Amino acid sequence: MENKVLKQFEMTRTFLLMGSERIKEERADVIPAGFPNSLRWQLGHVYVSVEQLLFLQTGREANLPEGYSEMFSRGTSPKDWTTEPPTVDELNAHLSAQLGRVKETFQGQLEEEIAQPFKVGPFELTTIGEVVLFAIYHESEHNGCIKGLKNSIKGVN
């Protein structure tokens, strides 16, 4: 089952990357009516969330470039950015490398208990595998947001 969970993570990330490679830099910061964030924010948020959820939450070292947490963590907005954000290509490179790190770091460890259980609504996640499954769910949600944004921004596809 463990290999299937990590394969599902790989599949989810691969679909995200397949769609994000077609995002044009000049459209990455457009925020259409009805959306709270941009395509660039969505990509950065997925990256930062996995670093925070899978690496920090499980006691591993995260790879968070300077400024990423401030730009892309939950509750942030591109409207509040005061520094130049990473390019779409940079974000895609980080997302691609992160996939390899997740597979390498967590292979054989999904049943391992985490030191501090993670609360998600009424649920409590207690193992690395549960956190990976939540990360897959979370990333899929944001992939849907990306598709909605792309459909709302003329000329992105």
C-alpha positions as CSV (number, residue, x, y, z in Angstrom):
1,M,0.0,0.0,0.0
2,E,2.9,2.3,0.8
3,N,4.1,2.4,-2.8
4,K,0.6,3.2,-4.0
5,V,0.4,6.2,-1.7
6,L,3.7,7.6,-3.0
7,K,2.7,6.7,-6.5
8,Q,-0.5,8.7,-6.0
9,F,1.6,11.7,-4.8
10,E,3.7,11.4,-7.9
11,M,0.6,11.2,-10.1
12,T,-0.9,14.3,-8.5
13,R,2.3,16.3,-8.8
14,T,2.9,15.2,-12.4
15,F,-0.6,16.4,-13.4
16,L,0.1,19.7,-11.6
17,L,3.4,20.1,-13.5
18,M,1.9,19.2,-16.8
19,G,-0.6,22.0,-16.5
20,S,1.8,24.5,-14.9
21,E,4.4,24.2,-17.7
22,R,2.0,26.0,-20.0
23,I,1.5,29.0,-17.7
24,K,2.8,32.1,-19.4
25,E,4.8,34.4,-17.2
26,E,2.8,37.5,-18.2
27,R,-0.4,35.8,-17.1
28,A,0.9,34.3,-13.8
29,D,-0.1,37.2,-11.6
30,V,-3.6,37.9,-13.0
31,I,-6.3,37.6,-10.4
32,P,-9.7,37.3,-12.1
33,A,-12.9,38.4,-10.5
34,G,-14.1,35.8,-8.0
35,F,-10.6,34.4,-7.3
36,P,-8.5,35.4,-4.2
37,N,-5.1,34.5,-5.7
38,S,-3.1,34.1,-8.9
39,L,-1.6,31.2,-10.8
40,R,1.9,32.0,-9.4
41,W,0.5,32.0,-5.8
42,Q,-1.2,28.7,-6.3
43,L,2.1,27.0,-7.5
44,G,4.1,28.6,-4.7
45,H,1.4,27.7,-2.1
46,V,1.5,24.0,-3.2
47,Y,5.3,24.0,-2.8
48,V,5.3,25.7,0.5
49,S,2.5,23.6,1.9
50,V,4.3,20.3,1.1
51,E,7.5,21.7,2.8
52,Q,5.5,22.7,5.8
53,L,3.2,19.6,6.0
54,L,5.5,16.8,5.0
55,F,8.9,18.0,6.0
56,L,8.5,20.4,9.0
57,Q,5.4,18.6,10.5
58,T,7.3,15.3,10.4
59,G,10.5,16.7,11.9
60,R,12.5,16.7,8.7
61,E,14.5,19.6,7.2
62,A,12.4,21.8,4.8
63,N,13.7,23.5,1.7
64,L,12.1,26.9,1.9
65,P,13.9,29.5,-0.2
66,E,14.0,33.0,1.4
67,G,10.6,34.8,1.3
68,Y,8.6,31.7,0.1
69,S,6.8,31.3,3.4
70,E,5.9,35.0,3.6
71,M,4.5,34.9,0.0
72,F,2.8,31.6,-0.3
73,S,1.7,30.3,3.2
74,R,-2.0,29.9,4.0
75,G,-3.6,33.3,4.4
76,T,-1.2,35.2,2.3
77,S,-2.0,37.1,-0.9
78,P,-0.1,38.3,-3.9
79,K,-1.7,41.7,-3.3
80,D,0.5,42.0,-0.2
81,W,3.9,41.0,-1.8
82,T,6.7,43.5,-1.3
83,T,9.4,41.5,-3.0
84,E,9.8,40.1,-6.5
85,P,8.2,36.6,-6.6
86,P,10.0,33.6,-8.2
87,T,9.3,33.0,-11.9
88,V,7.0,30.2,-13.0
89,D,10.0,28.3,-14.2
90,E,11.6,28.6,-10.8
91,L,8.5,27.3,-9.1
92,N,8.1,24.5,-11.5
93,A,11.8,23.5,-10.9
94,H,11.2,23.5,-7.1
95,L,8.0,21.5,-7.5
96,S,9.7,18.9,-9.7
97,A,12.7,18.6,-7.3
98,Q,10.3,18.3,-4.4
99,L,8.6,15.3,-5.9
100,G,11.9,13.4,-5.9
101,R,12.7,14.5,-2.3
102,V,9.3,13.4,-1.0
103,K,9.7,9.9,-2.6
104,E,13.3,9.5,-1.4
105,T,12.6,10.9,2.1
106,F,9.4,9.0,3.0
107,Q,9.9,5.7,1.2
108,G,9.4,3.0,3.9
109,Q,8.3,5.5,6.6
110,L,4.6,6.1,6.0
111,E,3.5,4.1,9.1
112,E,5.9,6.2,11.3
113,E,4.1,8.2,14.0
114,I,4.7,11.9,13.9
115,A,5.8,13.7,17.1
116,Q,3.0,16.2,17.1
117,P,-0.3,15.1,15.7
118,F,-1.7,17.4,13.0
119,K,-5.3,18.6,13.3
120,V,-7.4,19.1,10.1
121,G,-10.9,20.2,11.1
122,P,-12.3,17.4,13.3
123,F,-9.6,15.0,12.2
124,E,-6.2,14.2,13.7
125,L,-3.4,12.9,11.5
126,T,-0.8,10.9,13.5
127,T,1.3,9.1,10.9
128,I,3.5,10.3,8.0
129,G,1.2,8.3,5.6
130,E,-1.8,10.2,6.8
131,V,0.0,13.5,6.3
132,V,1.0,12.4,2.8
133,L,-2.6,11.5,2.0
134,F,-3.7,14.9,3.2
135,A,-1.0,16.6,1.1
136,I,-2.4,14.8,-2.0
137,Y,-5.9,16.0,-1.2
138,H,-4.7,19.5,-0.6
139,E,-2.7,19.6,-3.9
140,S,-5.6,18.2,-5.8
141,E,-7.8,21.1,-4.5
142,H,-5.3,23.6,-5.7
143,N,-4.9,21.9,-9.0
144,G,-8.6,22.5,-9.5
145,C,-8.1,26.2,-8.5
146,I,-5.4,26.4,-11.1
147,K,-7.6,24.9,-13.8
148,G,-10.4,27.4,-12.9
149,L,-7.9,30.3,-13.0
150,K,-6.6,29.2,-16.4
151,N,-10.1,29.0,-17.7
152,S,-10.9,32.5,-16.5
153,I,-7.7,34.1,-17.9
154,K,-8.0,34.4,-21.6
155,G,-4.9,33.2,-23.5
156,V,-3.3,31.1,-20.8
157,N,-3.9,27.8,-22.4
